[in-house]
Amino acid sequence: MTFEENIKALSDITKKLEENNLNLEESVELYQKGLSISAECEKQLCNAKLKIQEHKEREK
C-alpha cells in the first residue's frame, strides 16, 4: 500500500475504534492492525527521508 493508502486505513481504523460498536476482540484486532500499518508508515517515511538525504549529498 502507498503511504497515503496507509494513512487512510489508519483513519478508518481510528473511526471504527472511536464508535465503540466493537467487542473487545474486534477492538484488539483493529488496534494490532493499526500498529502494523503505523510501523509500515514509519518505514516509508524513513525511506523517503533517506532518499532526500542521498539526493542532497549528490548535489554537494
N, C-alpha and C positions, 0 to 999 in steps of 0.2 A: 504494500500500500504506500501511497505517497504521504509526505508529511501532512499535507492538507487533509487527506482522507483520514489519517490517524487522529488529527485534531477534531475532525467532525465526529468520529467514532467516540472519542473521549467525551465530547459534549453530549452526545446521545446517552452514553452510559451515566453521566452525571445527572441528566434529567430523569432517567429511569430510577436512579437511586434516591433522588430527592422527592419523587412522587410517593414513596412509602407504600407502594402497592405490591411489593415483592415479599416473599417469605425469606427467612434468614439464609437458606441455602442458595437461593437465586441471587440475593444481595452479595453474598460472599463470592459467588461465581463471577458476577459482574465486576466486583471490586478487583479480583485477581486478573480478569481480562484487562481492566483499566491499567493496572500496574504493568502488565506486559506491553500494552500499547504505549504507555508513558516511557518505558525503557527504550522502545524502538524509536520514539520521537527524540529522545536524548541522543541516541546513537546517530540518527540522521542529522541532528544539529551539530554534533561533534564532527561528523564527516564534512558538512558544509563549511564549518569553521576552518578545518584543516585545508580544504581546497582554497579558501580565501587566503590563508596564510601562505600557502605554496605559491599562489599567484603573485602575492605581494613580494615574496622573496625573488621570484624570477624577474620582476620589474626593477629590482635594485641594480 
